[in-house]
Amino acid sequence: MPRTHRYPNFTAFIATGAILGFVVGSALAYFGDDVQRYSAGTTVAFIGLFGACVFGMAAAVLAVLLDRRR
């Protein structure tokens, strides 16, 4: 029986990374030091979106590396 090549689901990898990044970034912003210039909600949203971008990109790179593995 021939071996079939299983491809990673890129959308699932990126979405999971983005959600995880938003949660981690938001938690870091919420439990971190207060910033006097911005409200807590603004800080949580900004750092959460930054975390989502970083983790989403890391998940995309991981999916590509898993796809290229033989």
C-alpha positions in Angstrom: 0.0 0.0 0.0 1.6 3.3 -1.0 2.2 5.9 1.7 0.0 9.0 1.5 1.4 12.4 2.3 -0.6 14.2 4.9 -0.6 18.0 4.5 -1.0 20.3 7.5 -4.1 22.5 7.5 -2.6 25.9 7.2 -5.8 27.8 8.1 -6.1 25.8 11.3 -2.4 26.3 12.2 -2.6 30.1 11.7 -6.0 30.5 13.4 -4.8 28.5 16.4 -1.6 30.5 16.6 -3.4 33.8 16.4 -6.0 32.9 19.0 -3.3 31.7 21.4 -1.2 34.8 20.7 -4.1 37.1 21.5 -4.8 35.3 24.7 -1.1 35.4 25.8 -0.7 39.0 24.7 -3.9 40.1 26.5 -2.9 38.3 29.6 0.5 39.9 29.6 -1.0 43.3 29.1 -3.7 42.8 31.7 -1.4 41.5 34.5 1.6 43.7 33.6 2.4 47.2 34.6 -0.1 49.9 34.1 0.5 52.4 31.3 -0.6 55.9 32.4 -1.3 57.2 28.8 -3.7 54.5 27.7 -6.7 52.8 29.3 -6.5 49.1 30.3 -8.8 48.1 27.5 -6.7 49.8 24.8 -3.5 48.2 26.2 -5.0 44.8 26.2 -6.4 45.1 22.7 -3.1 46.5 21.3 -0.8 44.0 22.9 -3.3 41.2 22.2 -3.4 42.0 18.5 0.4 42.2 18.4 0.6 38.8 20.1 -1.9 37.4 17.6 0.3 38.6 14.7 3.5 37.2 16.1 2.0 33.8 17.1 0.1 33.6 13.8 3.3 34.1 11.8 5.2 31.6 14.0 2.4 29.1 13.4 2.5 29.7 9.7 6.3 29.1 9.7 5.8 25.9 11.7 3.1 24.7 9.2 5.4 25.3 6.2 8.3 23.4 8.0 6.0 20.5 8.7 4.8 20.5 5.1 8.3 20.5 3.7 9.4 17.6 6.0 9.6 14.3 4.2 
